[in-house]
Amino acid sequence: MEWRKNAGYIITNAITIGDSEIVLGVHETRPNEFVTWECYGKDNYNWGHYTTSLLSAQKDFCQRALKKIRFYEQNQSKKVPEPER
């Protein structure tokens, strides 16, 4: 994964699902602040969930990814785009 940053948060984890990613970030100067976002096009971050617990951020990261996967499973008629390599 290439190094990325958004709004002062360093992206540490990302999972591509369909046409977007779920990402987890840690604040670059406040190491006890975390966020998860849905991201489009590697630079369009939306719907931030903020926390001061790494465990809570990791849980939210996984829950958001599973929710997105379930969305695609329920909408099988929509083709899930393959991620670029």
N, CA, C and O atoms as a Tinker XYZ file with bonds, in Angstrom:
   340  protein
     1  N      0.853000   -1.178000    0.000000    73     2
     2  CA     0.000000    0.000000    0.000000    64     1     3
     3  C      0.894000    1.234000    0.000000    63     2     4     5
     4  O      1.847000    1.326000    0.773000    81     3
     5  N      0.574000    2.173000   -0.872000    73     3     6
     6  CA     1.336000    3.417000   -0.907000    64     5     7
     7  C      0.962000    4.286000    0.292000    63     6     8     9
     8  O     -0.139000    4.171000    0.832000    81     7
     9  N      1.879000    5.149000    0.702000    73     7    10
    10  CA     1.688000    6.029000    1.847000    64     9    11
    11  C      0.703000    7.116000    1.469000    63    10    12    13
    12  O      0.845000    7.760000    0.429000    81    11
    13  N     -0.313000    7.321000    2.329000    73    11    14
    14  CA    -1.311000    8.369000    2.092000    64    13    15
    15  C     -1.645000    9.078000    3.400000    63    14    16    17
    16  O     -1.464000    8.541000    4.492000    81    15
    17  N     -2.136000   10.297000    3.247000    73    15    18
    18  CA    -2.548000   11.084000    4.399000    64    17    19
    19  C     -3.784000   11.883000    4.007000    63    18    20    21
    20  O     -3.916000   12.313000    2.861000    81    19
    21  N     -4.697000   12.082000    4.972000    73    19    22
    22  CA    -5.874000   12.913000    4.755000    64    21    23
    23  C     -6.214000   13.631000    6.056000    63    22    24    25
    24  O     -6.328000   13.003000    7.109000    81    23
    25  N     -6.374000   14.936000    5.978000    73    23    26
    26  CA    -6.805000   15.766000    7.113000    64    25    27
    27  C     -5.974000   15.511000    8.373000    63    26    28    29
    28  O     -6.508000   15.519000    9.482000    81    27
    29  N     -4.684000   15.287000    8.202000    73    27    30
    30  CA    -3.799000   15.072000    9.336000    64    29    31
    31  C     -3.736000   13.643000    9.824000    63    30    32    33
    32  O     -3.063000   13.362000   10.816000    81    31
    33  N     -4.425000   12.730000    9.150000    73    31    34
    34  CA    -4.423000   11.314000    9.524000    64    33    35
    35  C     -3.617000   10.510000    8.500000    63    34    36    37
    36  O     -3.792000   10.663000    7.291000    81    35
    37  N     -2.748000    9.667000    9.005000    73    35    38
    38  CA    -1.983000    8.758000    8.145000    64    37    39
    39  C     -2.806000    7.488000    7.972000    63    38    40    41
    40  O     -3.213000    6.865000    8.952000    81    39
    41  N     -3.047000    7.111000    6.727000    73    39    42
    42  CA    -3.829000    5.915000    6.430000    64    41    43
    43  C     -2.939000    4.696000    6.672000    63    42    44    45
    44  O     -1.894000    4.533000    6.042000    81    43
    45  N     -3.381000    3.842000    7.604000    73    43    46
    46  CA    -2.586000    2.665000    7.978000    64    45    47
    47  C     -3.151000    1.372000    7.428000    63    46    48    49
    48  O     -2.425000    0.390000    7.275000    81    47
    49  N     -4.448000    1.364000    7.128000    73    47    50
    50  CA    -5.099000    0.163000    6.608000    64    49    51
    51  C     -6.123000    0.570000    5.567000    63    50    52    53
    52  O     -6.768000    1.611000    5.690000    81    51
    53  N     -6.269000   -0.255000    4.543000    73    51    54
    54  CA    -7.279000   -0.011000    3.510000    64    53    55
    55  C     -7.709000   -1.333000    2.920000    63    54    56    57
    56  O     -6.901000   -2.243000    2.736000    81    55
    57  N     -9.000000   -1.428000    2.623000    73    55    58
    58  CA    -9.512000   -2.602000    1.925000    64    57    59
    59  C    -10.411000   -2.101000    0.800000    63    58    60    61
    60  O    -11.316000   -1.297000    1.022000    81    59
    61  N    -10.147000   -2.586000   -0.403000    73    59    62
    62  CA   -10.944000   -2.209000   -1.568000    64    61    63
    63  C    -12.117000   -3.159000   -1.691000    63    62    64    65
    64  O    -11.958000   -4.380000   -1.691000    81    63
    65  N    -13.310000   -2.565000   -1.796000    73    63    66
    66  CA   -14.535000   -3.340000   -1.985000    64    65    67
    67  C    -15.329000   -2.621000   -3.060000    63    66    68    69
    68  O    -15.794000   -1.499000   -2.858000    81    67
    69  N    -15.479000   -3.274000   -4.202000    73    67    70
    70  CA   -16.186000   -2.641000   -5.301000    64    69    71
    71  C    -15.446000   -1.421000   -5.804000    63    70    72    73
    72  O    -14.263000   -1.495000   -6.138000    81    71
    73  N    -16.143000   -0.300000   -5.858000    73    71    74
    74  CA   -15.555000    0.923000   -6.405000    64    73    75
    75  C    -15.024000    1.872000   -5.333000    63    74    76    77
    76  O    -14.719000    3.030000   -5.619000    81    75
    77  N    -14.916000    1.381000   -4.101000    73    75    78
    78  CA   -14.435000    2.247000   -3.022000    64    77    79
    79  C    -13.528000    1.463000   -2.076000    63    78    80    81
    80  O    -13.314000    0.261000   -2.234000    81    79
    81  N    -13.012000    2.177000   -1.100000    73    79    82
    82  CA   -12.195000    1.561000   -0.062000    64    81    83
    83  C    -12.766000    1.948000    1.292000    63    82    84    85
    84  O    -13.402000    2.990000    1.442000    81    83
    85  N    -12.528000    1.095000    2.267000    73    83    86
    86  CA   -12.696000    1.465000    3.664000    64    85    87
    87  C    -11.275000    1.635000    4.183000    63    86    88    89
    88  O    -10.432000    0.759000    3.994000    81    87
    89  N    -11.006000    2.772000    4.842000    73    87    90
    90  CA    -9.650000    3.049000    5.319000    64    89    91
    91  C     -9.673000    3.362000    6.809000    63    90    92    93
    92  O    -10.676000    3.824000    7.353000    81    91
    93  N     -8.543000    3.100000    7.451000    73    91    94
    94  CA    -8.343000    3.425000    8.857000    64    93    95
    95  C     -7.105000    4.304000    8.941000    63    94    96    97
    96  O     -6.084000    4.017000    8.317000    81    95
    97  N     -7.205000    5.384000    9.720000    73    95    98
    98  CA    -6.072000    6.275000    9.864000    64    97    99
    99  C     -5.809000    6.634000   11.309000    63    98   100   101
   100  O     -6.705000    6.576000   12.151000    81    99
   101  N     -4.563000    7.007000   11.590000    73    99   102
   102  CA    -4.147000    7.497000   12.902000    64   101   103
   103  C     -3.630000    8.923000   12.713000    63   102   104   105
   104  O     -2.933000    9.218000   11.742000    81   103
   105  N     -3.977000    9.797000   13.647000    73   103   106
   106  CA    -3.559000   11.192000   13.524000    64   105   107
   107  C     -2.045000   11.292000   13.634000    63   106   108   109
   108  O     -1.434000   10.641000   14.482000    81   107
   109  N     -1.446000   12.101000   12.784000    73   107   110
   110  CA     0.017000   12.171000   12.724000    64   109   111
   111  C      0.658000   12.813000   13.948000    63   110   112   113
   112  O      1.817000   12.518000   14.240000    81   111
   113  N     -0.045000   13.676000   14.675000    73   111   114
   114  CA     0.544000   14.305000   15.871000    64   113   115
   115  C     -0.176000   13.926000   17.159000    63   114   116   117
   116  O      0.324000   14.203000   18.250000    81   115
   117  N     -1.338000   13.300000   17.046000    73   115   118
   118  CA    -2.097000   12.855000   18.227000    64   117   119
   119  C     -2.340000   11.348000   18.078000    63   118   120   121
   120  O     -3.369000   10.933000   17.545000    81   119
   121  N     -1.388000   10.531000   18.551000    73   119   122
   122  CA    -1.422000    9.093000   18.287000    64   121   123
   123  C     -2.581000    8.332000   18.929000    63   122   124   125
   124  O     -2.743000    7.138000   18.677000    81   123
   125  N     -3.382000    8.994000   19.747000    73   123   126
   126  CA    -4.556000    8.335000   20.333000    64   125   127
   127  C     -5.851000    8.765000   19.651000    63   126   128   129
   128  O     -6.929000    8.620000   20.227000    81   127
   129  N     -5.757000    9.291000   18.436000    73   127   130
   130  CA    -6.941000    9.666000   17.660000    64   129   131
   131  C     -6.939000    8.884000   16.354000    63   130   132   133
   132  O     -5.951000    8.864000   15.619000    81   131
   133  N     -8.075000    8.240000   16.085000    73   131   134
   134  CA    -8.209000    7.351000   14.937000    64   133   135
   135  C     -9.471000    7.699000   14.153000    63   134   136   137
   136  O    -10.394000    8.318000   14.682000    81   135
   137  N     -9.497000    7.297000   12.903000    73   135   138
   138  CA   -10.658000    7.545000   12.051000    64   137   139
   139  C    -10.793000    6.406000   11.046000    63   138   140   141
   140  O     -9.807000    5.795000   10.636000    81   139
   141  N    -12.044000    6.136000   10.660000    73   139   142
   142  CA   -12.300000    5.301000    9.475000    64   141   143
   143  C    -13.120000    6.146000    8.522000    63   142   144   145
   144  O    -13.968000    6.937000    8.936000    81   143
   145  N    -12.852000    5.966000    7.238000    73   143   146
   146  CA   -13.584000    6.651000    6.179000    64   145   147
   147  C    -13.915000    5.667000    5.073000    63   146   148   149
   148  O    -13.284000    4.617000    4.944000    81   147
   149  N    -14.912000    6.021000    4.276000    73   147   150
   150  CA   -15.091000    5.392000    2.974000    64   149   151
   151  C    -14.406000    6.317000    1.987000    63   150   152   153
   152  O    -14.576000    7.534000    2.057000    81   151
   153  N    -13.641000    5.760000    1.075000    73   151   154
   154  CA   -12.821000    6.558000    0.170000    64   153   155
   155  C    -13.056000    6.132000   -1.274000    63   154   156   157
   156  O    -13.120000    4.942000   -1.584000    81   155
   157  N    -13.183000    7.121000   -2.147000    73   155   158
   158  CA   -13.324000    6.893000   -3.586000    64   157   159
   159  C    -12.143000    7.535000   -4.297000    63   158   160   161
   160  O    -11.764000    8.665000   -3.991000    81   159
   161  N    -11.571000    6.815000   -5.238000    73   159   162
   162  CA   -10.509000    7.372000   -6.068000    64   161   163
   163  C     -9.234000    7.708000   -5.322000    63   162   164   165
   164  O     -8.458000    8.546000   -5.783000    81   163
   165  N     -9.000000    7.086000   -4.200000    73   163   166
   166  CA    -7.777000    7.264000   -3.392000    64   165   167
   167  C     -7.629000    8.648000   -2.774000    63   166   168   169
   168  O     -6.637000    8.903000   -2.091000    81   167
   169  N     -8.600000    9.564000   -2.997000    73   167   170
   170  CA    -8.438000   10.896000   -2.405000    64   169   171
   171  C     -9.759000   11.589000   -2.048000    63   170   172   173
   172  O     -9.757000   12.762000   -1.676000    81   171
   173  N    -10.870000   10.883000   -2.156000    73   171   174
   174  CA   -12.177000   11.448000   -1.849000    64   173   175
   175  C    -12.735000   10.722000   -0.622000    63   174   176   177
   176  O    -13.409000    9.700000   -0.747000    81   175
   177  N    -12.443000   11.267000    0.568000    73   175   178
   178  CA   -12.778000   10.627000    1.840000    64   177   179
   179  C    -14.119000   11.131000    2.354000    63   178   180   181
   180  O    -14.373000   12.336000    2.370000    81   179
   181  N    -14.987000   10.191000    2.779000    73   179   182
   182  CA   -16.342000   10.530000    3.205000    64   181   183
   183  C    -16.733000    9.781000    4.474000    63   182   184   185
   184  O    -16.193000    8.719000    4.782000    81   183
   185  N    -17.681000   10.358000    5.196000    73   183   186
   186  CA   -18.341000    9.705000    6.326000    64   185   187
   187  C    -17.354000    9.210000    7.385000    63   186   188   189
   188  O    -17.292000    8.016000    7.676000    81   187
   189  N    -16.594000   10.126000    7.949000    73   187   190
   190  CA   -15.606000    9.777000    8.963000    64   189   191
   191  C    -16.232000    9.357000   10.274000    63   190   192   193
   192  O    -17.163000    9.991000   10.770000    81   191
   193  N    -15.705000    8.280000   10.826000    73   191   194
   194  CA   -16.055000    7.819000   12.168000    64   193   195
   195  C    -14.792000    7.983000   13.014000    63   194   196   197
   196  O    -13.776000    7.347000   12.733000    81   195
   197  N    -14.844000    8.825000   14.039000    73   195   198
   198  CA   -13.670000    9.186000   14.831000    64   197   199
   199  C    -13.733000    8.529000   16.210000    63   198   200   201
   200  O    -14.811000    8.386000   16.786000    81   199
   201  N    -12.570000    8.131000   16.734000    73   199   202
   202  CA   -12.494000    7.501000   18.048000    64   201   203
   203  C    -11.113000    7.717000   18.648000    63   202   204   205
   204  O    -10.163000    8.076000   17.953000    81   203
   205  N    -11.025000    7.491000   19.946000    73   203   206
   206  CA    -9.730000    7.578000   20.630000    64   205   207
   207  C     -9.229000    6.188000   21.027000    63   206   208   209
   208  O     -8.320000    6.065000   21.847000    81   207
   209  N     -9.811000    5.162000   20.455000    73   207   210
   210  CA    -9.425000    3.789000   20.762000    64   209   211
   211  C     -9.053000    3.055000   19.477000    63   210   212   213
   212  O     -9.857000    2.976000   18.548000    81   211
   213  N     -7.838000    2.521000   19.425000    73   211   214
   214  CA    -7.433000    1.745000   18.251000    64   213   215
   215  C     -8.336000    0.536000   18.062000    63   214   216   217
   216  O     -8.718000    0.219000   16.935000    81   215
   217  N     -8.682000   -0.141000   19.148000    73   215   218
   218  CA    -9.542000   -1.311000   19.039000    64   217   219
   219  C    -10.907000   -0.952000   18.466000    63   218   220   221
   220  O    -11.440000   -1.677000   17.626000    81   219
   221  N    -11.473000    0.163000   18.917000    73   219   222
   222  CA   -12.763000    0.622000   18.368000    64   221   223
   223  C    -12.638000    0.967000   16.891000    63   222   224   225
   224  O    -13.535000    0.664000   16.104000    81   223
   225  N    -11.534000    1.595000   16.513000    73   223   226
   226  CA   -11.320000    1.946000   15.104000    64   225   227
   227  C    -11.184000    0.683000   14.258000    63   226   228   229
   228  O    -11.736000    0.615000   13.160000    81   227
   229  N    -10.462000   -0.310000   14.751000    73   227   230
   230  CA   -10.305000   -1.562000   14.005000    64   229   231
   231  C    -11.639000   -2.284000   13.878000    63   230   232   233
   232  O    -11.939000   -2.846000   12.825000    81   231
   233  N    -12.437000   -2.274000   14.930000    73   231   234
   234  CA   -13.762000   -2.894000   14.886000    64   233   235
   235  C    -14.647000   -2.190000   13.861000    63   234   236   237
   236  O    -15.325000   -2.842000   13.067000    81   235
   237  N    -14.638000   -0.852000   13.881000    73   235   238
   238  CA   -15.432000   -0.079000   12.931000    64   237   239
   239  C    -14.969000   -0.336000   11.495000    63   238   240   241
   240  O    -15.790000   -0.470000   10.588000    81   239
   241  N    -13.654000   -0.403000   11.296000    73   239   242
   242  CA   -13.072000   -0.703000    9.981000    64   241   243
   243  C    -13.640000   -2.024000    9.445000    63   242   244   245
   244  O    -14.079000   -2.099000    8.297000    81   243
   245  N    -13.624000   -3.050000   10.282000    73   243   246
   246  CA   -14.129000   -4.369000    9.868000    64   245   247
   247  C    -15.638000   -4.347000    9.635000    63   246   248   249
   248  O    -16.124000   -4.930000    8.666000    81   247
   249  N    -16.378000   -3.681000   10.515000    73   247   250
   250  CA   -17.830000   -3.614000   10.362000    64   249   251
   251  C    -18.228000   -2.867000    9.096000    63   250   252   253
   252  O    -19.154000   -3.275000    8.395000    81   251
   253  N    -17.531000   -1.776000    8.803000    73   251   254
   254  CA   -17.837000   -1.023000    7.584000    64   253   255
   255  C    -17.530000   -1.846000    6.342000    63   254   256   257
   256  O    -18.282000   -1.809000    5.368000    81   255
   257  N    -16.429000   -2.588000    6.373000    73   255   258
   258  CA   -16.076000   -3.442000    5.233000    64   257   259
   259  C    -17.131000   -4.530000    5.038000    63   258   260   261
   260  O    -17.561000   -4.778000    3.912000    81   259
   261  N    -17.548000   -5.174000    6.114000    73   259   262
   262  CA   -18.569000   -6.219000    6.003000    64   261   263
   263  C    -19.894000   -5.662000    5.505000    63   262   264   265
   264  O    -20.581000   -6.312000    4.717000    81   263
   265  N    -20.258000   -4.469000    5.953000    73   263   266
   266  CA   -21.492000   -3.838000    5.486000    64   265   267
   267  C    -21.440000   -3.599000    3.976000    63   266   268   269
   268  O    -22.425000   -3.830000    3.274000    81   267
   269  N    -20.300000   -3.142000    3.482000    73   267   270
   270  CA   -20.136000   -2.896000    2.048000    64   269   271
   271  C    -20.193000   -4.207000    1.264000    63   270   272   273
   272  O    -20.800000   -4.269000    0.195000    81   271
   273  N    -19.564000   -5.246000    1.795000    73   271   274
   274  CA   -19.601000   -6.560000    1.147000    64   273   275
   275  C    -21.037000   -7.062000    1.075000    63   274   276   277
   276  O    -21.473000   -7.547000    0.031000    81   275
   277  N    -21.775000   -6.949000    2.183000    73   275   278
   278  CA   -23.183000   -7.392000    2.195000    64   277   279
   279  C    -24.014000   -6.620000    1.171000    63   278   280   281
   280  O    -24.891000   -7.190000    0.521000    81   279
   281  N    -23.738000   -5.331000    1.030000    73   279   282
   282  CA   -24.441000   -4.528000    0.032000    64   281   283
   283  C    -24.253000   -5.128000   -1.359000    63   282   284   285
   284  O    -25.220000   -5.285000   -2.105000    81   283
   285  N    -23.012000   -5.462000   -1.708000    73   283   286
   286  CA   -22.753000   -6.043000   -3.032000    64   285   287
   287  C    -23.351000   -7.435000   -3.167000    63   286   288   289
   288  O    -23.819000   -7.808000   -4.243000    81   287
   289  N    -23.338000   -8.200000   -2.094000    73   287   290
   290  CA   -23.948000   -9.536000   -2.142000    64   289   291
   291  C    -25.450000   -9.444000   -2.396000    63   290   292   293
   292  O    -26.001000  -10.248000   -3.148000    81   291
   293  N    -26.108000   -8.482000   -1.784000    73   291   294
   294  CA   -27.549000   -8.313000   -1.939000    64   293   295
   295  C    -27.922000   -7.710000   -3.287000    63   294   296   297
   296  O    -29.074000   -7.799000   -3.711000    81   295
   297  N    -26.976000   -7.111000   -3.947000    73   295   298
   298  CA   -27.214000   -6.473000   -5.242000    64   297   299
   299  C    -26.370000   -7.151000   -6.311000    63   298   300   301
   300  O    -25.628000   -6.491000   -7.039000    81   299
   301  N    -26.486000   -8.468000   -6.401000    73   299   302
   302  CA   -25.673000   -9.258000   -7.323000    64   301   303
   303  C    -25.807000   -8.797000   -8.765000    63   302   304   305
   304  O    -24.903000   -9.025000   -9.569000    81   303
   305  N    -26.905000   -8.160000   -9.105000    73   303   306
   306  CA   -27.066000   -7.712000  -10.488000    64   305   307
   307  C    -26.087000   -6.597000  -10.836000    63   306   308   309
   308  O    -25.805000   -6.357000  -12.010000    81   307
   309  N    -25.565000   -5.911000   -9.803000    73   307   310
   310  CA   -24.556000   -4.872000  -10.023000    64   309   311
   311  C    -23.193000   -5.538000  -10.090000    63   310   312   313
   312  O    -22.813000   -6.273000   -9.179000    81   311
   313  N    -22.484000   -5.296000  -11.125000    73   311   314
   314  CA   -21.137000   -5.872000  -11.270000    64   313   315
   315  C    -20.180000   -5.150000  -10.335000    63   314   316   317
   316  O    -20.101000   -3.921000  -10.338000    81   315
   317  N    -19.461000   -5.914000   -9.543000    73   315   318
   318  CA   -18.456000   -5.350000   -8.651000    64   317   319
   319  C    -17.196000   -5.126000   -9.460000    63   318   320   321
   320  O    -16.606000   -6.089000   -9.950000    81   319
   321  N    -16.756000   -3.860000   -9.616000    73   319   322
   322  CA   -15.558000   -3.610000  -10.398000    64   321   323
   323  C    -14.326000   -4.191000   -9.723000    63   322   324   325
   324  O    -14.195000   -4.152000   -8.500000    81   323
   325  N    -13.443000   -4.721000  -10.523000    73   323   326
   326  CA   -12.177000   -5.248000  -10.020000    64   325   327
   327  C    -11.245000   -4.097000   -9.690000    63   326   328   329
   328  O    -11.187000   -3.122000  -10.439000    81   327
   329  N    -10.506000   -4.188000   -8.572000    73   327   330
   330  CA    -9.565000   -3.117000   -8.249000    64   329   331
   331  C     -8.422000   -3.072000   -9.248000    63   330   332   333
   332  O     -8.026000   -4.089000   -9.818000    81   331
   333  N     -7.898000   -1.856000   -9.447000    73   331   334
   334  CA    -6.735000   -1.710000  -10.329000    64   333   335
   335  C     -5.516000   -2.288000   -9.639000    63   334   336   337
   336  O     -5.388000   -2.216000   -8.417000    81   335
   337  N     -4.636000   -2.853000  -10.415000    73   335   338
   338  CA    -3.411000   -3.440000   -9.847000    64   337   339
   339  C     -2.228000   -2.669000  -10.300000    63   338   340
   340  O     -1.099000   -2.998000   -9.935000    81   339
